[in-house]
Amino acid sequence: MSVAARNKEPRTSTTSWRVRISLVVLTVAAVLTVFYTNRLLTDRFTETTRNRAELRLALYSGNLLSELRQNQIVPQLLARDPTLIGALNSQDYQQSTQRLISFVEEIGAANLILLDGDGRTVAATDRSRLGSNHRTAPYFIDALRASNTIFTVTEREAGGFSFIYSRRVTAGGDVLGVIAVEVDLQKFERAWAGISAAVLVTDSEGQIILATEPRWRGRTEEVALARQTPQSAIERAIRATADWTALPPDAYLQGEGVMRLEARIPFRGWRMTSFTTYESVRERVNGVLALEIMGFAILLALAFYAMSRRSALRVALFARESAELRRLNIQLQREIAERKRVQEDLAQAEQTLEQSSKLAALGEMSAAVSHELNQPLAAMKTYLAGARLLLRRNRPDEALVSFGRIDDLIERMGAITRQLKSYARKGQDALSPVNMGDALASSLSMMEPQLRQRQVLINRVVPPEPIEVMGDRMRIEQVMVNLLRNAIDATKSEREPQVDIILSAGETATLTVRDNGPGIEDLDSLFEPFYTTKQPGDGVGLGLAISSGIVNDLGGRLVARNGQMGGAVFEMQLPVLGDEDTEGDNNKISAAE
């Protein structure tokens, strides 16, 4: 064996150990990456599923409450109808049924019933009920005893519950009969059926009065779940509504748990509960993990391939003659020397490039900081000079004013560095008086970088006196920033973008944001979740839905329309906080907590 071959043996052994260590490190890195990726994505996808379920539950409870409140005023109006009062006085009911039928189409109720003083049905939109007697019905007895509208939940013989508003009909102090309005809440059960969740509504006593699973009605939640599990209820609903393009129900339910969410409905102590499957969270996570494992497998295969190739070359080199080995050794030494020189040049070039990048970044940072802080520093220098001159002239009060202005400038410089932290702050747990003018100024300050980049003309009209509302300032600023961002995005296609902001106070504190963009095409779907007109990647369509929910939670409303001269107009209306009801609002907040 030649001297060159003997010299290669220890070097080859060292290289082999390095390759083995590299393979071990790669394997450990693969295991750790897969472990932490699985943990992170599982938590993230689970949180996304929970957020969607909470949003869906909020929409369901809001729709149910809206339907109840819409029908609450109907008995009061019908009890004053002169035609119905005249029919009860004269006992001539030939036109009464037809009149109730004409009302039910406008009202949207399930059924309208007119009862005489003995509880007999004399008119009804459902003609099959004419002549039936309701003398012992709770909604008839309670309505005769009370002077206001009565709400009653009664269990049907065929299953389910009836939800009835009733009110007595009087004339001249005499009770003539009772008008009853049956609310159609079963349509919500039909609408909820088929989703990957089971929904139930309980009254103040815990009895289930509405449910996507018929076997649950009339029972408590504990008894109902023992009779029919949420998984079985969801699976049955999916199979009942699935078509040939849908995935099989087992794809959602095998190996998946059920998430329980509960929300309070502000109506007679009702509560809404939903049971949601995690929907293939494991499947989505496994898809990402499979890609990672495949990538590491390819790297390992390439490493083994490189090792086999190196072994083949090593065998070929040992088989050559010593003369060839010496020649190759000399050539290799030359190549090594050349490579070292190239590496030294490359290292020097990398150091030069790194230094240039550092200097460029430092220049950009210096220019940005100098631009933002130059004016406050110049103003502070002027105020200091003025204060020094005032102190020499023995005018300390005026000098204190200059110091106060310097303090304001320092606060402004601090605000420049704090703006990036504004979105990370958490909203307050309790409501407090909020100055709408200050909140608007803070929101405009947050949007200042976008306004500078787009050069949008902002016209702001704010009254001199403060306008206060009871709310959470962070959440109100969140709504304002969202409206401003949408207005700025809407003016992208305009040559002279302009946004008008008007803050006014009357019965409510109203913030109006108007842009000169193309306007809104679909006003009906504007506040629905996941509805957006932006390009993919610019938004997911939740901003206006969340903003509308925030305003509704604070007792106000968020409306939108198209302006007469073009563009879109958004109005945020909140109740004005008065001095006389501040204490009452605080008491309400404490009671709610």
NORPE-V177914 format. One record per backbone hydrogen bond with DSSP energy under -1.0 kcal/mol. CO is the residue of the C=O (numbers start at 1). NH is the residue of the N-H. If there is no record, write none. Layout:
co: [CO/CO]
nh: [NH/NH]
This chain:
co: [2/3/4/8/9/10/11/12/13/14/15/16/17/18/19/20/21/22/23/24/25/26/27/28/29/30/31/32/33/34/35/36/37/38/39/40/41/42/43/44/45/46/47/48/49/50/51/52/53/54/55/56/57/58/59/60/61/62/63/64/65/66/67/73/74/75/78/81/82/83/84/85/86/87/95/96/97/98/99/100/101/103/104/111/112/113/114/114/115/116/119/120/121/123/126/127/129/132/134/137/138/140/141/142/150/152/154/160/162/163/164/165/166/167/169/169/171/174/177/178/179/180/181/182/182/183/185/186/187/188/189/192/195/196/198/199/200/201/201/202/203/207/208/210/213/216/219/220/221/222/223/224/229/230/231/232/233/234/235/236/238/243/248/249/249/250/253/259/261/263/265/267/270/271/272/273/274/275/276/280/281/282/283/284/285/286/287/288/289/290/291/292/293/294/295/296/297/298/299/300/301/302/303/304/305/306/307/308/309/310/311/312/313/314/315/321/322/323/324/325/326/327/328/329/330/331/332/333/334/335/336/337/338/339/340/341/342/343/344/345/346/347/348/349/350/351/352/353/354/355/356/357/358/359/360/361/362/363/364/365/366/367/368/369/370/373/374/375/376/377/378/379/380/381/382/383/384/385/386/387/388/389/390/391/395/396/397/398/399/400/401/402/403/404/405/406/407/408/409/410/411/412/413/414/415/418/419/422/432/434/435/436/437/438/439/440/441/442/443/447/448/449/450/451/457/459/461/467/468/469/471/472/473/474/475/476/477/478/479/480/481/482/483/484/485/486/489/491/497/498/499/500/501/502/504/508/509/510/511/512/513/514/525/528/535/541/542/543/544/545/546/547/548/549/550/551/552/557/559/561/563/567/568/569/570/571/572/573/574/581/582/583/584/585/586/587/588/589]
nh: [6/7/8/12/13/14/15/16/17/18/19/20/21/22/23/24/25/26/27/28/29/30/31/32/33/34/35/36/37/38/39/40/41/42/43/44/45/46/47/48/49/50/51/52/53/54/55/56/57/58/59/60/61/62/63/64/65/66/67/68/69/70/71/77/78/79/81/85/86/87/88/89/90/91/99/100/101/102/103/104/105/107/108/182/125/180/122/123/178/119/134/116/131/114/129/130/132/121/137/141/142/144/145/146/166/164/162/156/154/183/152/181/150/179/176/177/174/171/169/115/167/113/165/110/111/185/188/190/191/192/193/195/197/277/275/212/273/209/210/271/206/203/218/201/216/219/208/224/225/226/227/228/233/234/235/236/237/238/239/240/242/246/251/252/253/254/256/276/274/272/267/270/265/202/263/200/261/198/259/284/285/286/287/288/289/290/291/292/293/294/295/296/297/298/299/300/301/302/303/304/305/306/307/308/309/310/311/312/313/314/315/316/317/318/319/325/326/327/328/329/330/331/332/333/334/335/336/337/338/339/340/341/342/343/344/345/346/347/348/349/350/351/352/353/354/355/356/357/358/359/360/361/362/363/364/365/366/367/368/369/370/371/372/373/374/377/378/379/380/381/382/383/384/385/386/387/388/389/390/391/392/393/395/394/399/400/401/402/403/404/405/406/407/408/409/410/411/412/413/414/415/416/417/418/419/421/422/425/471/469/439/440/441/442/443/444/445/446/447/451/452/453/454/455/499/501/503/436/577/434/432/476/477/478/479/480/481/482/483/484/485/486/487/488/489/490/492/494/457/516/459/514/461/512/510/506/574/504/572/502/570/500/528/531/538/530/546/547/548/549/550/551/552/553/554/556/555/573/571/569/566/563/515/561/513/559/511/557/509/585/586/587/588/589/590/591/592/593]
